[in-house]
Amino acid sequence: MAGKQETGVGKKVVVIGGGVAGSLAAKSLQFVSNLTLIDPKEYFEIPWANLRAMVEPSFAKRSVIHHKDYLTNGDIITSKAINVKENEVMTADGRSIAYDYLVIASGHKDQFPESRTERLKQYQSENEKIKSSQSILIVGGGPTGVELAGEIVVDFPEKKVTLVHNGSRLLEVLGPKAANKTLDWLTSKKVEVKFNQKVNLSNISQGSKGYTTSAGETIEADSHFLCIGKPLASEWLKETVLRDSLDEFGRLTVDANLRIKGYKNIFAIGDITDLKEMKQGYLAQKHSAVVAKNIKILMSGENEDKMSTYEPASKAIAIVSLGRCNAVAEFPILTLSGFIPGLIKSRDLFVGKTRKLMGLD
């Protein structure tokens, strides 16, 4: 590839997964190695912007980005990785890609369309679903469910929104102060919140508007959105050389350099790691920076003692948007809600900042 710097000329780096962590790692390594990104999608998506795109589909035009727009000096394989061997990766479309260094950033299991065009159409469809519904049920009271409720009630205040959560409070990944402030805001917007209940969606018939909860309540809604946690995309690794590197939860065990334990040239970053910290986008960005630096050091032949280490965030900063102008923010010593934390995140949901990080305007 023309334009390569001298650091890792001829060294083959393969990145599996085109989410936050994988895309940034690939971008950082593209000019110093023979870089290949393997991802089932042709695009990178800014995940913390996707709920805004459901109420404003045009927002997705800047948050759903072709891999080729930021990866100008690497190969992109739009397929799933199905096997990892000692020095090669096999893909679902029958390819075998050799590597000197491998980065696994496969994240969570999602069912997104392959093409950017189809993803944008999906947002348009979800927007039409919201617009055509007078009453909406949201299942799940974590950050995704809360943020979706906030987006809907701010943009469509005439909609009746009910949120059902199988827990005693909202935002269980955060502290009780953040949960209480969020509940106060939602109820002020007339969102009905039901705790300690599940909704069985498996037997909902087409066109049905009645949803029964585990407490025997019936909720009338024109449509619903499921906002619960997704499994890790690691099941396929159980049949690879890395099978013994998975913990009981399907996460890859990594050392302080973010290398998979037992391997000198295979790294893992993002949500698939066993790091004891909240799974957040800005932390995944830090993972990618550490791994990119460490691979550059290894490729240049420098002493491994110079490699960067990663210290898991014991107390992370978390900001949950509440519509376009408000948010709840949890800092190590302070929890805030309202317009001030909203200024930090809610206006453009860090889309401009993330695009700049990817080298885009």
MIDRENPA-564227 format. One record per atom (N, C-alpha, C, O): x negated, y negated, z. Coordinates in steps of 0.001 Angstrom, whole numbers, padded with zeros to 6 digits, always signed. Layout:
BEGIN
XYZ...
//
This chain:
BEGIN
-000834+001198+000000+000000+000000+000000-000871-001251+000000-001769-001387+000832-000616-002134-000902-001398-003359-000997-001178-004232+000221-000093-004257+000802-002222-004945+000596-002078-005903+001679-002340-005329+003053-002169-006033+004048-002751-004067+003145-003022-003473+004446-004215-004152+005114-005213-004457+004462-004100-004382+006417-005243-004813+007181-006107-003585+007458-005696-002460+007173-007290-003792+008006-008238-002699+008141-007967-001773+009320-008529-000679+009380-007113-002190+010266-006977-001454+011521-006738+000030+011326-007457+000856+011888-005729+000375+010531-005372+001786+010416-005219+002223+008983-004291+002962+008655-006124+001774+008113-006022+002127+006702-005978+003645+006554-006851+004357+007050-004946+004125+005864-004811+005558+005645-004109+006298+006753-003693+007438+006547-003955+005700+007931-003269+006369+009039-001761+006322+008804-001200+005278+008471-001132+007450+008981+000303+007567+008732+001063+007426+010049+000861+008201+010984+001937+006425+010105+002794+006213+011269+004243+006429+010850+004705+005842+009872+004948+007261+011582+006358+007510+011315+007167+007041+012528+006859+007383+013670+008200+006256+012254+009124+005806+013300+010480+006428+013019+011022+006276+011924+011031+007131+014005+012353+007743+013869+013355+006890+014632+013288+006796+015858+014287+006267+013907+015315+005447+014529+015147+003982+014205+014099+003392+014466+016199+003389+013626+016143+001990+013212+016998+001089+014068+017639+000172+013556+017018+001337+015373+017702+000440+016288+016769-000667+016745+015802-000992+016055+017052-001250+017904+016253-002377+018395+014781-001993+018543+013900-002657+017998+014524-000910+019287+013141-000526+019570+012412-000064+018317+011301-000516+018039+013033+000836+017560+012372+001399+016388+012100+000380+015309+011024+000375+014711+013072-000492+015051+012892-001492+013995+011757-002447+014315+010959-002777+013438+011676-002892+015551+010606-003822+015927+009243-003141+015896+008252-003749+015491+009189-001886+016320+007913-001154+016258+007466-001005+014811+006295-001208+014491+008409-000647+013935+008078-000491+012518+007592-001809+011924+006604-001842+011190+008287-002884+012245+007890-004203+011727+006468-004553+012170+005680-005085+011388+006150-004251+013424+004834-004615+013968+003699-003802+013358+002557-004259+013319+004008-002595+012880+002963-001688+012403+002869-001603+010884+001989-000920+010360+003761-002284+010173+003847-002082+008728+002613-002533+007947+002326-001985+006883+001886-003516+008454+000735-004022+007700-000599-003432+008162-001654-003803+007646-000556-002525+009124-001808-001948+009637-001846-000429+009479-002743+000227+010007-000883+000128+008760-000819+001578+008609+000021+001926+007388+000624+001051+006767+000052+003196+007056+001024+003702+006090+002285+004048+006875+002395+005132+007448+003216+003132+006893+004378+003183+007783+005600+003757+007071+005909+003379+005942+006288+004674+007747+007561+005201+007265+008598+005094+008376+008368+005553+009495+009737+004490+008064+010859+004420+008989+011929+005402+008523+012346+005374+007365+012368+006268+009429+013441+007218+009139+014672+006818+009939+014630+006754+011168+015766+006549+009237+016994+006130+009908+018192+006560+009059+018129+006465+007833+019277+007028+009674+020449+007436+008888+021154+006272+008200+021979+006477+007310+020825+005052+008615+021452+003864+008055+020430+003056+007255+019226+003140+007497+020923+002283+006312+020027+001431+005526+019832+000074+006190+019228-000820+005596+020326-000092+007396+020311-001399+008047+020003-001297+009537+020199-000263+010176+019519-002399+010051+019362-002609+011499+020506-003498+011953+020871-004455+011271+021069-003174+013110+022175-003982+013629+021825-004529+015002+021321-003807+015863+022097-005805+015196+021893-006420+016517+023069-005980+017388+024169-006515+017244+022860-005022+018284+023994-004372+018945+024798-005270+019877+026002-005077+020044+024135-006253+020485+024872-007107+021421+025723-008156+020700+026357-008996+021338+025729-008099+019370+026572-009014+018593+027787-008325+017992+028637-008992+017403+027892-006997+018128+028930-006304+017361+030341-006555+017864+031288-006411+017092+030518-006921+019118+031877-007191+019605+032391-008531+019089+033588-008683+018844+031501-009495+018924+031883-010776+018315+032304-010540+016864+033234-011177+016368+031620-009631+016197+031938-009347+014792+033325-008729+014635+033916-008800+013558+033846-008128+015697+035188-007551+015623+036265-008626+015608+037323-008428+015010+036016-009756+016252+036993-010848+016229+036658-011887+015168+037508-012689+014781+035407-011867+014700+034963-012787+013644+034063-012014+012677+032839-012068+012802+034649-011297+011715+033870-010415+010842+032710-011084+010124+031699-010433+009858+032828-012372+009802+031739-013060+009100+030479-013156+009958+029386-013350+009426+030616-013023+011275+029481-013065+012195+028499-011934+011885+027293-012073+012088+029034-010806+011387+028203-009631+011130+027250-009822+009968+026291-009063+009830+027491-010818+009130+026616-011021+007970+025189-011354+008397+024239-011089+007661+025042-011935+009589+023706-012245+010110+023213-011219+011111+022017-011162+011397+024116-010403+011653+023710-009444+012678+023505-008032+012135+022955-007178+012832+023939-007776+010903+023705-006485+010244+022706-006738+009117+023024-007407+008134+021507-006203+009267+020361-006607+008450+019775-005400+007721+019458-004390+008348+019632-005502+006419+018964-004439+005661+017560-004204+006226+016832-005157+006504+017187-002941+006393+015814-002649+006825+014797-003278+005870+013749-003757+006302+015107-003273+004589+014156-003783+003593+013911-005285+003729+012929-005801+003195+014803-005998+004448+014625-007443+004594+013467-007790+005528+012802-008808+005334+013220-006952+006540+012115-007236+007459+010969-006242+007283+009848-006506+007718+011244-005099+006645+010220-004077+006448+009791-004123+004980+010279-003360+004146+008878-005028+004694+008490-005287+003298+007262-004493+002871+006904-004499+001693+006610-003809+003811+005366-003115+003487+005356-001685+004025+004307-001143+004371+006546-001087+004089+006642+000279+004568+007678+001045+003769+008460+000457+003022+007678+002359+003931+008671+003201+003272+009874+003373+004186+009724+003514+005400+011066+003360+003605+012310+003544+004357+013000+004799+003823+013298+004895+002632+013247+005743+004702+013956+006960+004319+015310+006947+005017+015395+007024+006243+016357+006848+004218+017709+006803+004772+018230+008228+004903+018876+008763+004002+017932+008818+006039+018317+010199+006318+018131+010448+007806+017572+009611+008515+018597+011593+008277+018385+011981+009673+017120+012809+009796+016809+013622+008926+016396+012597+010882+015302+013512+011221+015927+014760+011840+016799+014663+012704+015477+015925+011395+016072+017169+011913+015052+018070+012593+015428+019029+013267+013759+017773+012424+012753+018597+013081+011454+017812+013207+011101+017012+012339+010754+018061+014309+009426+017488+014524+008456+018649+014705+008656+019512+015560+007409+018660+013895+006338+019635+014041+005081+018913+014505+005106+017707+014748+003987+019650+014626+002759+019075+015184+002235+017885+014374+001605+016983+014926+002496+017888+013074+001960+016781+012263+002898+016353+011147+002473+015701+010193+004178+016714+011258+005134+016291+010237+006554+016253+010794+006891+016914+011777+007369+015445+010117+008785+015319+010456+009596+015801+009263+009300+015451+008120+010617+016604+009531+011509+017081+008483+012805+016278+008536+013305+015967+009617+013348+015944+007363+014593+015172+007303+015719+015997+006704+015487+017024+006066+016944+015530+006919+018129+016257+006461+018211+016337+004944+018859+017233+004403+017552+015398+004249+017586+015430+002783+016439+016235+002188+016160+016137+000993+015770+017039+003031+014781+017993+002545+013365+017482+002440+012521+018144+001835+013077+016336+003003+011716+015792+002907+010858+016235+004092+011365+016558+005166+009571+016241+003866+008578+016487+004903+007621+015308+004917+006926+015056+003933+007582+014578+006040+006760+013366+006134+005651+013601+007150+005912+013798+008337+004416+013579+006671+003268+013779+007554+003033+012538+008415+003328+011417+008000+002502+012751+009614+002183+011620+010482+000891+011855+011241+000532+012988+011563+000198+010754+011518-000891+010753+012489-000379+010288+013839-000833+010738+014891+000598+009357+013778+001228+008850+014995+002738+008825+014769+003217+008456+013697+003464+009220+015792+004923+009307+015690+005560+008514+016817+005123+008586+017966+006600+007754+016477+007377+007004+017474+008829+007459+017372+009444+007357+016310+009373+007960+018474+010766+008400+018480+011602+007355+019204+011385+007061+020380+012561+006805+018475+013428+005740+019004+014852+005979+018525+015514+005074+018018+015307+007208+018696+016605+007594+018116+017812+007152+018933+018945+007262+018465+017587+006654+020145+018663+006014+020906+019862+006899+021181+019727+008081+021498+021051+006296+021051+022301+007003+021313+022946+007482+020016+022673+006967+018932+023797+008469+020163+024478+009059+019011+025639+008172+018593+026597+007986+019344+025545+007632+017399+026588+006764+016854+027045+007295+015501+026287+007941+014777+028287+007009+015183+028831+007409+013890+029063+006161+013035+030201+005761+012790+027968+005563+012591+028057+004361+011772+027885+004730+010301+027182+005690+009985+028514+003984+009403+028331+004256+007973+026896+004027+007538+026151+003279+008172+026520+004680+006448+025142+004584+005962+024831+003217+005381+023733+002699+005582+025777+002623+004665+025485+001377+003958+025927+000146+004736+026898+000184+005491+025199-000942+004537+025546-002216+005162+026912-002685+004692+027691-003210+005487+027213-002505+003415+028508-002923+002871+029663-002237+003597+030659-002875+003936+029522-000937+003833+030579-000195+004527+030680-000630+005991+031775-000658+006552+029553-000967+006609+029595-001439+008001+030349-002766+008082+031146-002961+008999+030113-003669+007151+030825-004949+007136+032322-004729+006908+033154-005419+007497+032652-003771+006055+034068-003441+005836+034696-002895+007112+035867-003143+007399+033907-002156+007868+034399-001595+009132+034776-002708+010106+035799-002625+010785+033959-003733+010168+034284-004872+011033+035554-005574+010556+036378-005994+011369+035708-005698+009264+036917-006311+008720+038148-005504+009109+039187-006069+009450+038028-004189+009056+039136-003306+009415+039484-003413+010899+040658-003434+011267+038454-003480+011748+038691-003620+013184+039342-004957+013501+040196-005047+014383+038936-005994+012781+039533-007309+012960+041017-007298+012576+041849-007886+013267+041332-006635+011484+042733-006534+011066+043556-005735+012074+044732-006021+012298+042930-004743+012668+043592-003946+013708+043943-004819+014913+045035-004709+015470+043013-005682+015306+043272-006590+016426+044367-007586+016061+045300-007803+016835+044251-008188+014888+045219-009203+014478+046641-008655+014385+047604-009355+014697+046764-007412+013959+048094-006833+013753+048709-006276+015034+049855-005825+015025+047959-006304+016133+048439-005757+017407+048832-006872+018363+048073-007816+018581+050010-006754+018923+050421-007699+019962+049932-007265+021334+049750-008086+022233+049720-005956+021483+049222-005417+022752+048078-004454+022459+048155-003652+021528+047008-004539+023264+045787-003775+023012+045319-003116+024300+045269-003749+025355+044977-001833+024198+044431-001088+025326+042933-000915+025114+042495-000486+024047+042147-001253+026139+040701-001026+026123+040387+000012+027189+040734-000166+028356+039737+001085+026792+039386+002166+027716+037902+002059+028038+037061+002267+027163+037579+001740+029270+036193+001595+029696+035909+000213+030240+036143-000784+029558+035402+000143+031472+035146-001145+032109+033684-001439+032328+033318-002150+033265+032834-000887+031453+031428-001258+031478+031221-002530+030673+032195-003191+030313+029966-002891+030381+029708-004125+029628+030430-004186+028280+030915-005250+027894+030510-003063+027560+031162-003089+026242+032644-003378+026357+033165-004233+025641+033333-002676+027253+034765-002900+027430+035075-004294+027915+036024-004926+027450+034273-004777+028854+034478-006123+029397+034249-007178+028311+035051-008100+028160+033160-007041+027561+032866-008041+026534+033915-008029+025426+034281-009088+024914+034404-006848+025049+035443-006791+024020+036723-007454+024522+037365-008201+023783+037095-007189+025761+038277-007844+026333+038113-009354+026310+039046-010083+025973+036920-009822+026672+036660-011257+026674+036751-011868+025293+037329-012941+025126+036187-011199+024300+036244-011709+022927+037692-011809+022445+038076-012791+021810+038490-010787+022750+039873-010765+022253+040719-011842+022918+041443-012565+022233+040641-011961+024243+041546-012901+024921+041170-014354+024665+042023-015236+024765+039901-014621+024334+039507-015994+024012+039941-016363+022593+040459-017455+022363+039727-015449+021644+040085-015747+020254+041568-015531+019965+042132-016166+019074+042194-014636+020721+043613-014319+020511+044347-014319+021857+044764-013267+022341+044501-015510+022461+045082-015569+023811+046522-015081+023882+047027-014811+024972+047191-014964+022738+048578-014492+022742+048677-012971+022868+049769-012447+023087+047562-012255+022735+047578-010791+022815+047667-010330+024271+047092-010946+025168+048384-009255+024483+048432-008617+025793+047336-007555+025851+047367-006583+025097+046372-007743+026744+045238-006824+026834+045270-006088+028169+045387-006705+029228+045165-004768+028108+045083-003931+029304+043761-003176+029261+043416-002575+028244+043028-003208+030358+041755-002503+030457+041869-001425+031530+042205-001714+032679+041589-000193+031150+041637+000939+032086+040220+001453+032297+039491+001708+031339+039838+001601+033562+038472+001999+033887+038477+003151+034882+039177+003099+035893+037709+004176+034600+037599+005331+035492+036521+005074+036538+035498+005757+036579+036766+004095+037368+035837+003708+038419+036524+002735+039347+037615+002246+039054+035883+002454+040470+036508+001588+041471+036280+000111+041212+036940-000732+041820+035340-000222+040303+035101-001623+039957+034498-001712+038566+034006-000724+038021+034543-002901+038008+033962-003138+036689+032433-003181+036767+031863-003353+037844+031788-003026+035627+030340-003251+035491+029542-002549+036592+028787-003183+037329+029720-001242+036687+029059-000501+037768+027535-000470+037629+026836-000107+038575+027020-000843+036467+025565-000939+036312+025027-002205+036967+023820-002339+037164+025914-003131+037303+025527-004363+037983+026039-004340+039421+026672-003375+039850+025758-005410+040156+026169-005487+041543+027627-005881+041705+028267-006308+040743+028160-005740+042924+029562-006061+043177+029917-007528+042955+031050-007830+042580+028976-008447+043176+029276-009865+042947+029600-010111+041472+030558-010813+041148+028803-009533+040594+029058-009687+039161+030398-009064+038789+031145-009608+037976+030689-007916+039394+031956-007232+039109+033148-008077+039545+034131-008192+038813+033065-008661+040723+034174-009465+041251+034387-010739+040431+035522-011118+040145+033290-011392+040058+033412-012609+039242+034019-012282+037881+034807-013058+037340+033646-011131+037334+034186-010715+036037+035674-010417+036141+036457-010823+035283+036061-009707+037193+037471-009392+037390+038300-010665+037561+039401-010773+037021+037769-011621+038310+038484-012886+038499+038696-013588+037159+039770-014126+036893+037658-013575+036319+037773-014245+035012+038789-013535+034132+039626-014186+033505+038728-012219+034075+039657-011461+033231+041103-011654+033676+041990-011852+032846+041340-011597+034980+042718-011765+035459+043214-013187+035226+044411-013408+035041+042290-014157+035235+042694-015537+034936+043132-015680+033481+043861-016608+033132+042682-014754+032638+043071-014741+031222+044215-013761+030971+044530-013431+029827+044832-013301+032071+045995-012411+032000+045677-011008+031477+046556-010323+030954+044421-010587+031619+044083-009199+031312+044504-008333+032489+044163-008633+033633+045238-007265+032219+045641-006333+033271+044581-005249+033398+044296-004533+032438+043996-005133+034592+042905-004182+034815+043384-003083+035754+043907-003357+036834+043197-001828+035325+043598-000675+036130+042366+000154+036438+041635+000555+035532+042136+000412+037728+040954+001147+038166+041270+002605+038480+042424+002991+038662+040192+003407+038536+040263+004819+038946+041268+005620+038130+041983+006472+038657+041306+005332+036840+042208+006058+035958+041515+006369+034635+040664+005616+034161+041902+007493+034059+041449+007875+032721+042641+007814+031773+043795+007825+032202+042344+007751+030493+043383+007817+029469+043039+008966+028527+041959+008997+027937+043961+009900+028394+043750+011026+027486+044141+010593+026075+045321+010433+025762+043134+010409+025240+043384+009939+023881+043481+011083+022872+043784+010858+021701+043222+012308+023329+043180+013428+022392+044549+013815+021860+044657+014386+020775+045593+013509+022616+046933+013925+022167+047799+012748+021723+049026+012846+021688+047147+011634+021385+047892+010481+020883+048253+010717+019419+047368+010892+018582+049513+010722+019116+049949+010955+017744+049890+009663+016939+049916+008565+017494+049811+009817+015627+049752+008673+014725+050989+007781+014909+052125+008249+014832+050741+006498+015152+051858+005576+015312+052411+005498+016723+053288+004680+017001+051905+006342+017620+052385+006322+019002+051896+005074+019719+050763+004640+019511+052740+004498+020560+052367+003304+021310+052357+003544+022813+052154+002613+023593+052576+004789+023221+052581+005102+024642+051342+005882+025046+051072+006951+024499+050583+005351+026005+049363+005984+026489+049558+006347+027959+049915+005491+028768+049327+007599+028301+049516+008056+029676+048178+008134+030384+047216+008683+029847+048115+007584+031591+046870+007614+032360+046872+008814+033299+047890+009481+033485+045705+009073+033886+045561+010195+034821+046393+009986+036085+046652+010934+036826+046808+008751+036327+047661+008463+037491+049141+008590+037147+050002+008345+037992+049435+008970+035911+050819+009153+035499+051484+007901+034978+052674+007910+034665+050731+006832+034882+051289+005586+034341+051355+005655+032812+050547+006324+032168+052316+004960+032263+052417+004840+030813+052132+003401+030412+052762+002466+030907+051174+003238+029506+050798+001913+029024+051256+001785+027585+050911+002609+026739+052024+000763+027316+052485+000501+025951+051476-000414+025259+051186-001510+025739+050951+000047+024135+049979-000764+023380+050071-000417+021904+050294+000736+021536+049899-001417+021077+049940-001205+019626+048673-000530+019111+048699+000128+018071+047575-000688+019827+046308-000089+019402+045395+000069+020610+045661-000477+021681+044321+000818+020424+043368+000988+021518+041942+000982+020984+041698+001238+019805+040993+000678+021896+039564+000740+021592+038883+001517+022715+039082+001225+023894+038085+002501+022339+037365+003320+023309+035979+002724+023527+035182+002629+022593+035696+002322+024767+034433+001640+025086+033740+002354+026245+033528+001777+027311+033397+003603+026017+032702+004365+027056+031321+004761+026544+031022+004619+025358+030488+005257+027451+029117+005592+027090+029028+006662+026013+029870+007556+025933+027997+006553+025189+027762+007521+024122+026587+008418+024487+025659+007971+025160+026612+009680+024054+025501+010583+024369+024226+010175+023641+024267+009522+022598+023105+010570+024207+021829+010304+023560+021710+011116+022269+022257+012214+022159+021000+010569+021312+020763+011275+020046+019510+012135+020178+018515+011916+019486+019574+013115+021075+018392+013942+021345+018660+015437+021219+017749+016245+021402+019887+015810+020912+020224+017236+020822+019325+017945+019807+018903+019078+020038+019036+017291+018701+018217+017900+017650+016799+018208+018101+016142+019084+017537+016324+017490+019117+014959+017689+019595+014778+019006+020341+013650+019459+020540+015878+019618+020750+015800+020894+021490+015248+022028+020631+014826+023056+021160+015250+021848+019311+014740+022882+018400+013382+022498+017820+012952+023072+016819+012703+021529+018440+011425+021042+017913+010288+021331+018894+010509+021901+019962+009073+020931+018520+007928+021117+019416+008065+020294+020694+007339+020512+021664+009004+019348+020687+009189+018488+021864+010251+019001+022825+010647+018292+023750+010713+020225+022615+011819+020749+023436+011500+020712+024930+012378+020446+025750+010245+020979+025279+009875+021018+026695+009604+019636+027275+009326+019497+028466+009688+018617+026427+009467+017242+026894+010769+016539+027248+010755+015383+027671+011898+017230+027079+013200+016665+027415+013543+016976+028870+013320+018090+029343+014088+015980+029576+014535+016248+030942+015964+016790+030918+016518+017026+029845+016555+016986+032078+017884+017603+032168+018976+016746+031536+020060+017249+031241+018706+015463+031327+019690+014557+030737+019459+014345+029238+020148+013543+028609+018484+015070+028669+018192+014917+027248+017296+013738+026927+017233+013300+025778+016599+013218+027936+015698+012087+027714+014266+012585+027575+013897+013595+028174+013473+011891+026801+012071+012254+026626+011233+011686+027764+011329+010502+028086+010420+012533+028362+009580+012090+029478+008322+011428+028935+007610+011999+028108+008060+010221+029411+006921+009447+028910+005994+009064+030044+006388+009014+031210+004741+008792+029670+003763+008332+030653+003719+006806+030664+004551+006149+030038+002756+006255+031371+002681+004797+031519+002384+004084+030202+002674+002896+030069+001807+004795+029224+001531+004210+027904+002690+004418+026937+002600+004042+025768+003780+005016+027419+004966+005370+026637+004684+006482+025626+005390+006632+024630+003620+007266+025911+003404+008491+025152+004215+009610+025781+004350+009689+027002+004755+010474+024927+005463+011632+025454+004453+012494+026189+003387+012806+025657+004788+012877+027403+003843+013602+028249+003371+014881+027571+004167+015698+027110+002047+015025+027525+001463+016192+026881+000996+015923+025464+000386+016794+024842+001270+014730+024937+000883+014399+023567+000088+013104+023540+000391+012158+024268-000930+013074+022696-001778+011895+022560-001285+010947+021468-001631+009766+021465-000476+011466+020541-000137+010676+019360+001371+010554+019115+001792+010108+018048+002181+010949+020098+003633+010859+019950+004191+009995+021083+003965+010269+022261+004922+008948+020701+005468+007989+021647+006991+008033+021615+007587+008489+020639+007610+007560+022679+009071+007399+022707+009389+006045+023310+008744+005611+024264+010395+005376+022742+010784+004049+023215+012297+003898+023167+012994+004632+022466+012783+002930+023928+014220+002648+023917+015014+003549+024844+014486+004085+025818+016286+003704+024525+017215+004395+025417+016903+005867+025617+017355+006460+026596+016143+006472+024716+015896+007911+024793+014826+008270+025818+014607+009452+026084+014166+007294+026390+013114+007563+027380+013710+007831+028759+014856+007478+029036+012907+008462+029615+013355+008758+030982+012979+007651+031965+013012+007859+033177+012625+006487+031452+012248+005375+032329+013399+005001+033251+014545+004895+032814+013096+004806+034501+014114+004491+035502+014367+002986+035518+013869+002256+036374+015148+002558+034554+015517+001158+034429+016808+001070+033638+017194+002028+032967+017481-000075+033710+018692-000274+032938+018355-000255+031455+017340-000809+031034+019212+000387+030664+018972+000464+029226+019478-000824+028576+020682-001009+028392+018550-001701+028233+018895-003007+027685+018040-003327+026470+016906-002864+026344+018609-004129+025582+017921-004466+024347+016602-005181+024561+015621-004882+023880+016560-006125+025498+015317-006891+025651+014214-006035+026257+013032-006310+026049+014592-004989+027013+013587-004063+027527+013098-003144+026411+011920-002789+026367+014005-002758+025509+013599-001960+024348+012600-002738+023485+011680-002155+022911+012789-004050+023401+011842-004889+022667+010463-004846+023324+009441-004833+022637+010440-004824+024648+009158-004725+025360+008508-003373+025109+007291-003286+024944+009325-002308+025080+008776-000980+024776+008057-001000+023425+006931-000518+023296+008729-001568+022428+008169-001559+021074+006849-002321+021015+005930-001920+020300+006751-003418+021765+005516-004208+021769+004364-003410+022379+003243-003436+021871+004650-002703+023470+003614-001887+024124+003135-000777+023198+001932-000555+023058+004069-000084+022569+003695+001043+021711+002967+000572+020452+001998+001200+020028+003425-000525+019855+002738-001045+018676+001290-001392+019011+000382-001076+018242+001074-002029+020140-000288-002377+020560-001118-001123+020790-002278-001061+020382-000529-000120+021443-001282+001090+021766-001650+001891+020515-002742+002454+020439-000758+001943+019550-001075+002656+018307-002173+001925+017542-003046+002557+016948-002131+000608+017554-003198-000164+016899-004550+000113+017561-005567+000234+016879-004555+000212+018884-005806+000517+019607-006313+001898+019225-007504+002075+018966-005421+002872+019190-005829+004234+018840-006321+004318+017402-007309+004997+017122-005646+003638+016497-006045+003677+015085-007411+003029+014865-008166+003439+013983-007718+002025+015665-008996+001315+015495-010158+002050+016140-011315+001668+015965-009848+003121+016899-010899+003895+017542-011388+003313+018849-012399+003759+019391-010678+002319+019362-011079+001719+020646-010828+002690+021791-010095+003668+021650-011448+002400+022919-011301+003238+024105-009860+003217+024589-009226+002163+024624-009345+004382+024963-007966+004472+025436-007728+003654+026702-006584+003335+027024-008775+003320+027409-008633+002509+028619-008055+001134+028317-007516+000468+029201-008173+000715+027060-007642-000595+026671-006154-000569+026353-005555-001613+026096-005556+000619+026369-004138+000727+026044-003268+000030+027085-003593+000013+028273-002165-000541+026626-001229-001222+027527-000388-000206+028284-000088+000878+027784-000022-000578+029477+000890+000253+030256+002224-000484+030390+002293-001708+030278+003259+000282+030630+004589-000299+030782+005101-000018+032189+005120+001126+032645+005508-001070+032857+006067-000951+034205+007577-001082+034108+008070-002147+033736+008334-000028+034431+009802-000121+034349+010338-001283+035160+009832-001594+036238+011370-001920+034628+011966-003084+035299+012809-002617+036469+013869-002020+036282+012334-002892+037686+013070-002448+038870+014361-003235+039053+015362-002702+039532+014327-004498+038670+015518-005347+038762+015580-006212+037513+014894-007229+037413+016395-005806+036580+016456-006504+035303+017435-007668+035361+018274-007758+036258+017305-008555+034382+018272-009632+034189+019363-009120+033258+019071-008557+032203+020594-009313+033640+021707-008849+032802+022707-009981+032618+023086-010654+033576+023125-010182+031379+024139-011197+031075+025246-010533+030271+024999-009948+029217+026466-010629+030778+027635-010066+030111+028504-011222+029626+028980-012034+030419+028703-011282+028316+029487-012376+027746+030962-012233+028092+031507-011131+028158+031587-013380+028309+033035-013445+028525+033590-014432+027500+033860-015592+027811+033753-013948+026282+034206-014824+025215+033082-015689+024686+031906-015355+024832+033446-016801+024071+032472-017634+023364+031714-018625+024238+030654-019111+023843+032239-018928+025411+031630-020007+026201+031232-019603+027611+030507-020339+028280+031692-018451+028072+031440-018053+029456+030686-016724+029505+030637-015975+028530+030109-016463+030662+029402-015201+030876+029216-015006+032370+029374-015937+033160+028875-013774+032745+028433-013500+034106+026991-013024+033992+026675-012167+033167+026124-013584+034822+024696-013273+034753+024209-012806+036110+024499-013419+037138+023460-011708+036098+022871-011190+037329+021358-011314+037241+020713-010671+036413+020808-012147+038104+019364-012319+038215+018895-011609+039482+019726-011244+040313+017603-011404+039654+017120-010682+040840+017619-011229+042173+017843-010463+043110+017797-012557+042268+018215-013117+043564+019500-013929+043462+019894-014583+044428+020159-013896+042303+021298-014787+042108+022253-014203+041071+021829-013622+040072+023558-014369+041331+024578-013979+040367+025418-015202+040035+025954-015854+040931+025534-015517+038741+026283-016692+038294+027354-016279+037300+027238-015252+036632+028392-017087+037212+029381-016890+036159+029831-018249+035659+029669-019262+036340+030401-018259+034452+030944-019494+033924+030195-020015+032713+029622-019253+031935+030212-021335+032573+029707-022003+031375+028184-021958+031266+027650-021826+030165+027479-022066+032392+026014-022118+032360+025421-020820+031807+024656-020878+030844+025744-019645+032378+025220-018422+031747+025775-018214+030345+025149-017559+029512+026956-018778+030089+027517-018698+028745+026665-019413+027728+026560-018977+026582+026047-020526+028143+025151-021271+027253+023948-020428+026848+023434-020558+025736+023502-019562+027757+022319-018748+027489+022603-017712+026405+021796-017519+025496+023762-017042+026507+024011-015912+025617+025202-016070+024688+025106-015749+023504+026309-016555+025196+027585-016344+024526+027757-017094+023212+028526-016663+022353+027059-018203+023044+027304-019009+021847+026956-018246+020565+027793-018127+019671+025720-017726+020469+025378-016970+019256+024873-015569+019580+024393-014859+018697+024983-015165+020872+024637-013809+021306+023213-013411+020898+022962-012262+020532+022306-014357+020964+020882-014147+020670+020625-013697+019228+019559-013158+018931+021578-013910+018347+021381-013481+016959+020251-014268+016307+019385-013687+015654+020255-015593+016481+019198-016417+015900+017834-016031+016437+016871-015944+015676+017738-015799+017737+016469-015432+018365+015983-014080+017857+014794-013898+017595+016906-013136+017720+016529-011797+017259+016105-011813+015801+015142-011143+015428+016813-012571+014973+016428-012678+013563+015020-013281+013440+014224-012852+012605+014731-014264+014267+013398-014882+014252+012343-013845+014637+011264-013800+014046+012658-013021+015621+011752-011963+016054+011483-010968+014922+010401-010387+014835+012482-010784+014062+012335-009874+012920+011716-010562+011712+011585-009955+010650+011329-011850+011873+010698-012588+010789+011682-013151+009778+011321-013436+008637+012947-013310+010214+013992-013813+009317+014491-015160+009813+014298-015505+010978+015145-015940+008917+015651-017235+009352+017052-017084+009938+017654-018070+010363
//
